[in-house]
Amino acid sequence: MWLIYKGETHVFSALVVSAGLLSFFFLLVVQLTEPSPLPSSFQLTWTNEYKINGQKLRGFAKTETGEKLYVVYSFASEQEKNFYINTSITGFNYLVQGELVAPTPPAHAYAFSMQDYLVSKGANGIFEVTDWSYVSTEKSIRSFLAKQRLQVKKHIEATFPQSLAAEAQALLIGLQDHVDDELQRAYQKLGITHLFAISGLHVALVSWLFYEGLLRVGVRKEIARVVLLIILPMYGILAGGAPSVWRAVSVVEFVLLMRYVKWQVPIDDALAISFIGFILLEPGVIFQVGFQLSYLATLGIVYSGVLFKLSKGWLMQSFLITVVCQVLVYPLLLHHFYEVSISSFFANIVFVPLFSFIILPSNIVLLIMTYISIPVANCVFHLYEPLRVLLTEAIVYLQTLPYQLWTPGKPAIWLVCLAFVSVLTGLYFLEERYYGKFITVLIIPAMCIHIAPMLFNDTKLTFLNVGQGDCTVIELPFRKAVYVVDAGGLLRFEQEAWKTSRSPYEVGKQVVVPFLKGKGIRTIDIFLVTHADADHVEGAEEVLKEIRMLEIHVTPGSMDKPVMRDLLVEASQQKVPVKEKMQGTAWQMGESSFHYLWPRDTDYEGNDDSIVLYMQQGTFRALLTGDLEEDGERELIKLYGSLLANMTLLKAGHHGSKTSSIESFVELLQPELTIFSAGLNNRYQHPHDMVVERFRKRQLMTRTTAIDGTIEIRIQANRWTMHTEKDLVQY
């Protein structure tokens, strides 16, 4: 319909649709086929996509048959690690032995999927190397440029001040490994993360510098264009080869080549040809977020030329460019990240020109100066560094301001499509200067997306797969209240410094927060920390940084434990009240009632002082016992007896260890369903076979997050249903 509206013939429009469908089926047949079996030993050639973090080398390599694999290798010593840090292995051939392993399933529907990542990179699996030996080095332009990129990286680290090195590496060679996580999050909240990614701006600047430089030294235009045709692909490799880089490089290359045959190619046609060529060369790239955002934003700018011409002044043009880009990509951002930066509409007006005309050129000039004269470069650094640090402090401060993010959750696919239709319609109205219609047509779908996650009339209990830890999310009908019990975490053990990961895995940040945001949960009414163990509380501070909490409940006497420090400091900064709770605390919300049955005293002694939460809604009754063990369970039997009999749901204590779920406790409760929250192949062998057998011999159903993944219970009237990744059961 869009092509017909633009004046294209029906035949041409049909050809375009047919090409799209053929490409789709090509992806299904070629990209998603099963990998061929691997021999016991074979040769691998490393690509330029690899990273070293802690004890691991991870990245992509190709077999002799051209199959791409995601390869994982563990260093045996610090000396071996240092060798690979200081050596570019792009083009290195190794004879390897190991095994092809299946990617770990995502923790839940909103978590990172390794399988999807492999598909987007065109890789056929994960290969864990057990032994390898060097064979040879492939001589190619790509491997040569990869070595130069490593040399530039090391040169920046050696000559730039520490506070500027990470930014220079990101802006000049597309390497973001050393960008501080907190600063990166600040850029995300302000909606200016794209400024750290090498894109069309960098390619345009490099093209201009080389072209104008050659003309200034007397080179003819024709020769300058040939040089540019050679230089740009080399720069694309040197800059890391991100989709945004190749998009810009390929468009410029195509336009320049067409000039030699005297064809005037419109920029949108060049963009389309670049898009098709990219997919034909690497089909999986269409699933990469950076690829989708890059082409979509560029398309918006290309087709909004009329709109920009109507605006007067560079400030208004900058604002309109920001509006067009942000509005056009917001459905895609919600689909992938479940939130959109509201402040980006204003932040980009300031920061895009600042980075384009000051920070990026400054980094280029400073890099050149460090090669010419270190003393002169140091003098300039003394002037530039304080100003840049001041800007960073301003960015960090700005990101602390409230209400910068809109987090409606992951919309249903039909809502995403509706949002795209509203955006295209809205941009048409904006071009025609129907401002009221523009705002109206955008707001209505956005309101639908915002309200949709709250339109449910059942109570939901979700037991998140957080590995060896606990996290339960309770949502009441129509989102009247949300309660979160624990937030998972890791027991971190001391190890040699060289083995320590630069960006360690964080359960709260990488599992719990994506789930809450994916569900559109913006506020937690009560966050309950059952007790002060790392696998229950370590992730809590990460959750608090991203999700608003109204109050935090902790077990008495636990606040002085070291593991609680980060959470309490963050709660103090955000002025979130932290309250000690014990037996007797109760409240009612709608048809659901909640009671704390344990502990009884303020003397904290560990697992047996976990807060025990009892929940009732109609005939449905649930007991969440934290890490309660044998002594605590015996006390519950004495105190409550028949109240606990014939329980509907039990979240088993201490992950199903042999010191919990004692015979008398199981015999009394007789739960219809018992949930064990434990990690896959955990070192403690939770849940213990002996404990599982206690339930099995009574024909009581059990589920384990390690095996079944995230488990959701939905309660409505006197019925409840269980949803896992493998089955759906109704009761």
C-alpha positions in Angstrom: 0.0 0.0 0.0 2.8 2.4 0.8 4.5 1.8 -2.6 1.2 2.3 -4.4 0.7 5.5 -2.4 4.1 6.7 -3.5 3.2 6.1 -7.2 4.8 2.8 -7.9 3.0 0.3 -10.2 1.1 -2.7 -8.9 3.6 -5.0 -10.6 6.6 -3.4 -8.9 4.8 -3.5 -5.6 4.0 -7.2 -6.0 7.6 -7.9 -6.8 8.8 -6.1 -3.7 6.4 -8.1 -1.5 7.4 -11.4 -3.2 11.1 -10.6 -2.6 10.3 -10.0 1.0 8.5 -13.4 1.4 11.3 -15.2 -0.5 13.8 -13.6 1.9 11.7 -14.8 4.9 11.7 -18.4 3.6 15.4 -18.2 2.8 16.0 -17.2 6.5 13.9 -20.2 7.7 15.6 -22.7 5.4 19.2 -21.5 5.4 19.7 -19.6 8.7 17.8 -21.9 11.0 19.0 -25.3 9.9 20.6 -27.7 12.3 24.5 -27.7 12.3 26.3 -30.6 10.8 28.1 -33.1 13.2 31.6 -32.1 14.1 34.6 -34.5 14.0 36.6 -35.2 17.2 39.2 -32.7 16.1 39.1 -30.0 13.4 40.5 -26.6 12.4 39.0 -23.3 13.5 39.8 -19.8 12.2 39.1 -16.9 14.5 37.1 -13.9 13.2 37.5 -10.4 14.6 34.5 -10.8 16.9 35.9 -12.0 20.2 36.3 -10.8 23.8 38.5 -11.7 26.8 36.8 -11.4 30.1 38.2 -12.9 33.3 39.4 -16.5 32.6 37.4 -16.8 29.4 38.0 -16.1 25.7 34.7 -16.0 23.9 34.0 -15.2 20.3 33.2 -16.4 16.8 35.3 -18.7 14.6 34.7 -20.5 11.4 35.4 -24.2 10.5 37.0 -25.4 7.3 33.5 -25.9 5.8 32.6 -22.2 6.5 30.3 -22.9 9.5 30.4 -20.3 12.2 30.6 -21.3 15.8 30.6 -19.4 19.1 33.8 -20.7 20.8 34.6 -20.6 24.5 38.1 -21.2 25.8 39.4 -21.1 29.4 42.9 -19.8 30.0 45.2 -22.1 32.0 47.3 -19.3 33.4 47.7 -15.6 33.7 50.6 -15.6 31.3 48.5 -17.3 28.7 45.8 -14.7 29.2 48.2 -11.8 28.8 49.5 -13.3 25.5 46.0 -13.2 24.0 45.3 -9.8 25.4 48.3 -8.4 23.6 47.9 -10.4 20.4 45.2 -10.1 17.7 44.1 -13.6 16.9 41.9 -12.7 14.0 42.9 -15.1 11.2 44.6 -17.6 13.7 44.0 -21.2 12.8 43.8 -23.8 15.6 43.4 -27.5 15.6 40.8 -27.9 18.4 39.2 -30.6 20.5 36.1 -30.1 22.6 32.3 -30.5 22.5 29.4 -28.7 21.0 27.0 -27.7 23.8 23.4 -26.5 23.7 22.9 -22.9 24.6 21.3 -22.3 28.1 17.6 -21.5 27.8 16.6 -18.0 28.8 15.6 -17.6 32.4 12.2 -16.3 31.3 10.4 -14.8 28.3 12.0 -11.4 28.8 15.6 -12.5 29.5 18.5 -12.7 27.1 18.3 -15.7 24.8 21.7 -17.2 23.8 19.9 -19.2 21.1 18.5 -16.0 19.5 21.9 -14.3 19.7 23.6 -17.2 17.9 20.9 -17.1 15.1 21.4 -13.3 14.7 25.2 -13.9 14.3 24.7 -16.8 11.9 26.4 -19.2 14.3 25.5 -22.9 14.5 26.2 -23.6 18.1 28.5 -23.2 21.1 31.8 -25.0 21.1 33.7 -25.4 24.3 37.4 -26.0 23.7 39.1 -28.6 25.9 42.4 -28.6 24.0 43.9 -26.7 21.0 47.2 -26.2 19.2 48.2 -23.4 16.9 48.5 -24.2 13.2 49.0 -21.1 11.2 47.9 -17.5 10.6 45.7 -16.5 7.7 47.2 -13.6 5.8 44.4 -11.2 4.8 43.5 -7.5 4.9 41.0 -8.3 7.7 43.6 -9.9 9.9 46.0 -7.0 9.2 43.5 -4.4 10.1 42.5 -6.3 13.2 46.1 -6.1 14.3 46.1 -2.3 13.6 43.0 -2.0 15.6 44.6 -3.7 18.6 47.6 -1.4 18.3 45.4 1.7 18.3 43.6 0.3 21.3 46.9 -0.2 23.2 48.2 3.2 22.1 45.0 4.9 23.5 45.4 3.1 26.8 49.1 4.1 27.0 48.7 7.8 26.0 45.2 9.0 26.9 44.3 9.8 30.5 42.4 6.9 32.2 39.2 8.9 32.4 39.2 9.5 28.6 40.6 6.2 27.2 37.3 4.2 27.3 35.4 6.9 25.5 38.2 7.3 22.9 38.2 3.6 22.2 34.4 3.6 21.8 34.3 6.6 19.5 37.4 5.9 17.4 37.5 2.1 17.0 34.1 1.0 18.2 35.4 -0.8 21.2 33.0 -0.4 24.2 34.4 -3.1 26.5 35.9 -0.7 29.0 33.0 1.8 29.2 31.9 2.0 32.8 28.5 0.2 33.3 27.1 2.9 35.5 28.0 5.6 32.8 26.6 3.4 30.1 23.3 3.1 32.0 23.2 6.9 32.4 23.5 7.2 28.6 20.7 4.7 28.2 18.4 6.7 30.5 19.1 9.9 28.6 18.5 8.1 25.3 21.9 9.0 23.9 23.6 5.6 23.9 23.8 5.8 20.1 26.5 8.5 20.4 28.9 5.8 21.6 28.3 3.7 18.6 30.2 4.3 15.4 27.7 5.1 12.7 26.9 7.4 9.7 28.3 10.4 11.6 31.8 8.9 11.9 31.7 7.6 8.3 30.7 11.0 7.0 33.4 12.7 9.0 36.1 10.3 7.9 34.9 10.6 4.3 35.0 14.4 4.5 38.5 14.4 6.1 40.1 12.1 3.6 38.3 13.6 0.6 38.9 17.3 1.5 42.5 16.5 2.6 43.3 14.9 -0.7 41.8 17.8 -2.6 43.9 20.2 -0.6 47.1 18.5 -1.5 46.3 18.7 -5.2 44.8 15.2 -5.8 42.2 15.2 -8.6 38.5 14.5 -7.6 38.4 11.3 -9.6 41.5 9.9 -7.8 40.2 11.1 -4.4 37.0 9.2 -5.0 39.0 6.0 -5.8 41.0 6.4 -2.7 37.8 6.9 -0.7 36.4 3.8 -2.1 39.4 1.9 -0.8 39.6 3.6 2.5 36.0 3.3 3.7 35.8 -0.5 3.8 39.1 -0.6 5.6 37.8 1.9 8.1 34.6 -0.2 8.5 36.8 -3.2 9.6 39.0 -1.0 11.8 35.9 0.4 13.5 34.7 -3.0 14.5 32.2 -3.7 11.6 29.0 -2.9 13.4 25.8 -2.9 11.3 25.5 0.8 11.5 29.1 1.2 10.2 28.5 -1.1 7.2 25.2 0.5 6.5 26.8 3.9 6.2 29.9 2.6 4.3 27.9 0.5 1.8 25.6 3.4 1.0 28.5 5.8 0.4 30.3 3.2 -1.7 27.3 2.4 -3.8 26.6 6.1 -4.5 30.2 6.8 -5.5 30.4 3.7 -7.7 27.2 4.7 -9.5 28.7 8.1 -10.3 31.3 6.4 -12.5 28.6 5.0 -14.7 26.7 8.3 -14.5 23.7 6.9 -12.7 22.1 9.2 -10.2 20.9 6.8 -7.5 18.4 8.2 -4.9 19.6 7.8 -1.3 16.6 5.7 -0.4 17.3 3.3 -3.3 21.0 3.1 -2.2 19.8 2.4 1.4 17.4 -0.4 0.1 20.2 -2.0 -1.9 22.5 -1.9 1.1 19.8 -3.5 3.2 19.2 -6.3 0.7 22.9 -6.9 0.2 23.5 -7.1 3.9 20.8 -9.7 4.4 22.0 -11.8 1.5 25.6 -11.9 2.9 24.6 -12.5 6.5 20.8 -13.4 6.8 20.8 -13.5 10.6 21.7 -9.9 10.8 18.0 -9.0 10.4 17.5 -10.1 13.9 20.1 -7.8 15.4 18.7 -4.8 17.2 21.5 -2.5 16.1 20.8 -3.4 12.4 17.0 -2.8 12.8 17.4 0.5 14.6 20.1 1.8 12.3 18.2 1.2 9.1 14.8 2.3 10.5 16.2 5.6 11.9 18.0 6.4 8.7 14.9 5.6 6.7 13.0 8.1 8.9 15.5 10.8 8.2 15.6 10.2 4.5 11.8 10.3 4.1 11.4 13.3 6.4 13.4 15.7 4.2 10.3 17.7 3.3 9.5 18.1 7.0 13.0 19.4 7.8 12.9 21.9 5.0 9.7 23.4 6.4 11.4 24.1 9.7 13.4 27.3 10.3 16.7 27.4 12.2 19.1 24.6 13.2 17.5 24.2 16.6 14.1 23.4 15.2 15.6 21.1 12.7 17.6 19.3 15.4 14.4 18.9 17.4 12.5 17.6 14.4 15.2 15.1 13.5 15.2 13.8 17.1 11.3 13.6 17.2 11.2 11.7 13.9 13.9 9.2 14.9 12.6 8.6 18.4 9.0 8.3 17.4 9.8 6.0 14.5 11.9 3.6 16.6 9.9 3.6 19.8 7.7 0.5 19.0 10.9 -1.4 18.2 12.6 -0.2 21.4 9.6 -1.4 23.5 9.7 -4.8 21.7 13.4 -5.3 22.6 14.0 -3.3 25.8 10.5 -2.7 27.3 11.2 0.9 28.0 11.8 4.2 26.2 13.7 7.3 27.3 11.4 10.3 27.5 14.3 12.7 28.1 15.9 11.6 24.8 13.7 14.1 22.9 15.5 17.0 24.7 18.9 15.4 25.5 19.7 14.6 21.9 19.2 18.3 20.9 22.1 19.1 23.2 24.3 16.1 23.0 24.2 15.2 19.3 25.8 18.5 18.2 28.1 18.4 21.2 29.4 15.0 20.3 29.3 15.6 16.5 31.2 18.9 16.4 33.3 18.9 19.6 33.8 15.6 21.3 34.3 13.3 18.3 36.6 15.7 16.4 38.5 16.4 19.7 39.2 12.7 20.1 40.4 12.4 16.5 42.7 15.4 16.9 44.0 14.1 20.2 44.7 10.7 18.8 46.7 12.2 15.9 48.6 14.4 18.4 49.6 11.5 20.5 51.3 10.0 17.5 53.0 13.3 16.6 54.1 14.7 20.0 53.2 13.3 23.5 54.2 16.5 25.4 52.0 18.6 23.2 49.1 16.1 23.5 49.5 16.1 27.3 49.2 19.9 27.4 45.9 19.6 25.5 44.7 16.8 27.8 45.3 19.1 30.8 42.8 21.5 29.3 40.3 19.0 27.8 40.1 16.4 30.5 38.6 18.6 33.3 36.0 19.8 30.9 35.1 16.3 29.8 35.0 15.0 33.3 32.6 17.9 34.2 30.4 16.8 31.3 30.4 13.2 32.6 29.4 14.4 36.0 26.6 16.4 34.5 25.4 13.4 32.6 25.4 11.2 35.7 23.5 13.9 37.6 20.9 14.3 34.8 20.2 10.6 34.8 19.2 10.7 38.4 16.2 13.0 37.7 12.9 11.1 38.1 10.4 10.1 35.4 12.9 9.8 32.6 11.8 6.4 31.4 8.5 5.1 30.2 8.3 1.4 31.0 5.1 -0.1 29.7 6.5 -3.6 29.3 6.8 -5.7 26.2 3.7 -5.1 24.0 1.9 -7.8 22.2 3.0 -8.0 18.5 -0.4 -6.6 17.4 0.2 -3.6 19.6 3.7 -3.1 18.1 2.2 -3.2 14.6 -0.6 -0.8 15.6 2.1 1.6 17.0 4.1 1.5 13.7 0.9 2.3 11.8 0.2 5.2 14.1 3.7 6.5 13.8 3.6 6.5 10.0 0.2 8.1 10.0 1.4 10.6 12.6 4.5 11.6 10.6 2.2 12.2 7.6 0.0 14.5 9.7 3.2 16.2 10.9 4.4 16.8 7.4 1.0 18.3 6.5 1.2 20.4 9.7 -1.9 18.8 11.3 -0.3 19.0 14.8 -3.4 18.0 16.7 -3.9 14.9 14.7 -0.2 14.1 14.9 -0.4 14.1 18.7 -3.7 12.3 18.9 -2.8 9.4 16.6 0.4 8.8 18.6 -1.1 9.0 22.0 -4.0 6.6 21.6 -1.8 3.5 20.7 0.7 4.5 23.4 -2.1 4.6 26.0 -3.2 1.2 24.9 0.4 -0.1 25.3 0.6 1.5 28.7 -2.6 0.1 30.1 -2.5 -3.4 28.5 -0.2 -5.1 31.1 -2.7 -4.2 33.9 -5.7 -5.7 32.2 -5.9 -9.0 34.0 -8.3 -10.2 36.7 -6.4 -13.1 38.1 -3.7 -13.2 40.8 -0.2 -14.3 39.6 2.6 -15.9 41.5 5.8 -16.2 39.5 8.7 -18.2 40.7 11.6 -16.8 38.7 14.4 -19.0 37.5 17.3 -17.1 39.2 19.6 -20.1 39.4 20.7 -21.1 42.9 18.5 -18.5 44.7 15.0 -17.3 45.4 12.7 -14.7 43.8 8.9 -14.7 43.8 6.8 -12.0 42.2 3.2 -11.7 43.3 0.8 -9.6 41.2 -2.7 -8.8 42.3 -5.6 -8.4 39.8 -5.4 -5.2 37.7 -2.0 -4.6 39.2 -3.6 -3.3 42.5 -0.3 -4.3 44.2 2.9 -6.0 43.4 5.0 -7.8 46.0 8.4 -9.3 45.4 9.9 -11.8 47.8 13.7 -11.9 47.5 15.7 -11.1 44.4 18.2 -13.9 43.9 21.9 -13.4 43.9 25.2 -15.2 43.7 27.5 -16.6 46.4 30.8 -15.2 45.2 34.0 -16.9 46.2 37.5 -15.5 46.3 39.6 -16.2 43.3 42.8 -14.9 41.7 42.5 -11.4 40.3 43.2 -12.4 36.7 40.3 -14.8 36.8 37.8 -12.2 37.9 35.4 -11.1 35.3 35.4 -7.4 34.3 31.6 -7.4 34.2 30.4 -10.2 36.6 27.0 -11.8 36.1 24.4 -10.1 38.2 21.1 -11.9 38.8 19.1 -8.8 39.8 20.2 -6.8 36.8 20.2 -9.5 34.2 17.2 -11.7 35.3 14.9 -10.0 37.8 14.9 -6.5 36.3 14.2 -7.6 32.7 11.3 -9.7 34.0 9.7 -6.8 35.9 10.2 -4.4 33.0 9.0 -6.9 30.5 5.8 -7.3 32.5 5.4 -3.5 32.7 5.9 -3.5 36.5 7.0 0.0 37.4 6.4 0.0 41.2 6.9 -2.7 43.9 4.6 -2.1 46.8 6.5 -4.3 49.2 9.9 -5.9 48.6 10.4 -8.7 51.2 13.9 -9.9 52.0 13.3 -13.2 53.8 16.8 -13.3 55.4 20.3 -12.1 54.9 21.8 -14.7 52.5 23.5 -13.6 49.2 21.3 -15.9 47.1 18.2 -14.1 48.3 19.3 -10.5 48.7 22.4 -9.8 46.6 20.3 -8.8 43.6 18.0 -6.5 45.5 20.1 -3.4 45.2 20.2 -3.9 41.4 16.4 -4.1 41.3 16.0 -1.0 43.5 18.2 1.0 41.2 15.8 0.3 38.3 12.3 -0.3 39.9 10.6 2.0 42.4 9.9 0.4 45.8 7.4 1.8 48.3 8.8 -0.1 51.3 11.2 -2.9 52.1 10.5 -5.6 54.8 13.4 -7.5 56.4 13.7 -10.1 59.1 14.6 -8.6 62.6 18.3 -8.3 63.3 19.5 -8.9 59.8 20.3 -5.3 58.8 23.8 -5.4 60.3 24.9 -8.2 58.0 27.4 -7.3 55.4 25.4 -8.7 52.5 22.6 -6.2 53.3 24.8 -3.1 53.1 24.4 -2.3 49.4 20.6 -2.6 49.6 20.4 -0.4 52.7 22.7 2.3 51.2 20.6 2.5 48.0 17.4 2.5 50.0 18.7 5.4 52.2 19.6 7.4 49.1 16.2 6.9 47.6 14.5 7.4 50.9 12.7 4.0 50.8 11.6 2.9 54.3 13.2 -0.3 55.5 11.1 -2.0 58.2 11.8 -5.1 60.4 8.8 -7.5 60.3 8.0 -10.6 62.3 5.1 -12.8 63.3 1.8 -11.0 63.6 2.2 -8.6 60.6 -0.9 -9.0 58.3 -2.7 -7.1 55.6 -5.6 -7.5 53.2 -5.6 -6.3 49.6 -8.8 -7.1 47.6 -9.6 -10.8 48.0 -6.1 -11.7 49.0 -4.8 -11.7 52.6 -1.2 -11.9 53.7 0.4 -12.9 57.0 3.9 -13.2 58.4 4.0 -16.4 60.4 7.6 -16.3 61.4 10.1 -15.3 63.0 8.9 -14.7 66.6 12.0 -12.9 68.1 14.5 -10.3 67.1 17.6 -12.4 67.6 18.8 -13.2 64.0 20.5 -16.5 63.7 20.3 -17.4 60.0 18.1 -19.6 57.9 15.6 -20.5 60.6 14.9 -16.8 61.1 13.6 -16.4 57.5 10.3 -14.5 57.2 7.5 -17.0 56.4 4.8 -15.5 54.2 1.3 -17.1 54.3 -1.1 -16.0 51.5 -4.8 -16.9 51.1 -7.3 -16.1 48.3 -10.5 -18.0 48.5 -9.7 -21.7 48.8 -6.1 -21.1 47.4 -3.5 -21.0 50.2 0.3 -20.6 49.7 3.2 -20.8 52.1 6.6 -19.2 51.2 9.2 -20.3 53.6 12.5 -18.7 52.5 15.4 -20.9 53.7 13.5 -22.3 56.7 15.0 -25.5 58.0 14.1 -28.3 60.3 13.9 -26.3 63.6 11.8 -23.6 62.0 9.4 -26.1 60.4 8.9 -27.8 63.8 8.1 -24.5 65.4 5.5 -23.7 62.6 3.9 -27.1 63.3 3.6 -26.3 67.0 2.3 -22.8 66.5 -0.2 -23.3 63.6 -1.0 -27.0 63.3 -4.2 -27.4 61.4 -3.9 -23.9 59.8 -1.2 -25.3 57.6 -2.9 -28.6 56.7 -3.7 -29.4 53.1 -1.9 -26.4 51.7 -2.4 -25.6 48.0 1.1 -24.3 47.3 4.4 -24.6 49.1 7.6 -22.9 48.2 10.0 -25.4 49.8 12.5 -24.1 52.4 16.2 -23.9 51.6 15.9 -24.9 47.9 14.9 -28.4 48.9 18.0 -29.2 51.0 18.0 -32.4 53.2 17.8 -30.2 56.3 14.4 -28.9 55.3 10.9 -30.2 54.3 11.0 -32.8 57.1 8.6 -35.7 57.1 6.2 -34.3 59.7 6.1 -30.9 57.9 5.3 -32.5 54.5 2.8 -34.9 56.1 0.9 -32.0 57.7 0.9 -29.6 54.7 0.2 -32.2 52.0 0.7 -29.4 49.4 -1.0 -29.9 46.0 2.1 -28.3 44.4 5.6 -27.8 45.8 8.1 -25.5 44.1 11.9 -26.0 44.6 13.9 -22.9 43.6 17.3 -24.1 42.7 20.1 -23.8 40.1 20.8 -26.3 37.3 23.5 -28.8 38.3 24.2 -26.8 41.5 27.0 -27.8 43.8 24.7 -28.5 46.7 22.6 -31.0 44.7 19.4 -29.1 45.6 16.7 -30.3 45.7 18.0 -33.4 47.5 16.8 -36.7 46.3 15.7 -37.7 49.8 13.5 -34.6 50.0 11.9 -35.1 46.6 11.1 -38.7 47.5 9.1 -37.5 50.5 6.7 -35.7 48.2 6.8 -38.4 45.5 5.8 -41.2 47.8 2.7 -39.2 48.9 1.9 -38.5 45.2 2.4 -34.8 45.7 3.3 -32.8 42.6 6.7 -31.0 42.6 8.3 -28.6 40.2 11.9 -27.3 40.1 13.0 -24.0 38.5 16.3 -25.6 37.5 14.4 -28.0 35.2 11.1 -26.3 34.5 12.4 -22.8 34.3 10.3 -19.9 35.5 7.0 -21.1 36.9 3.8 -19.0 37.0 0.7 -19.7 39.0 -2.6 -18.0 38.1 -5.4 -17.9 40.6 -9.0 -17.0 39.7 -12.0 -17.8 42.0 -11.5 -21.4 43.2 -9.3 -22.4 40.2 -5.6 -22.2 39.7 -3.4 -22.9 36.7 0.3 -23.5 36.4 2.3 -22.3 33.4 5.9 -23.4 32.8 8.0 -23.5 29.7 7.0 -27.1 29.2 3.4 -27.5 30.2 0.1 -26.0 31.2 -1.9 -27.6 34.0 -5.3 -26.6 35.4 -6.8 -27.3 38.8 
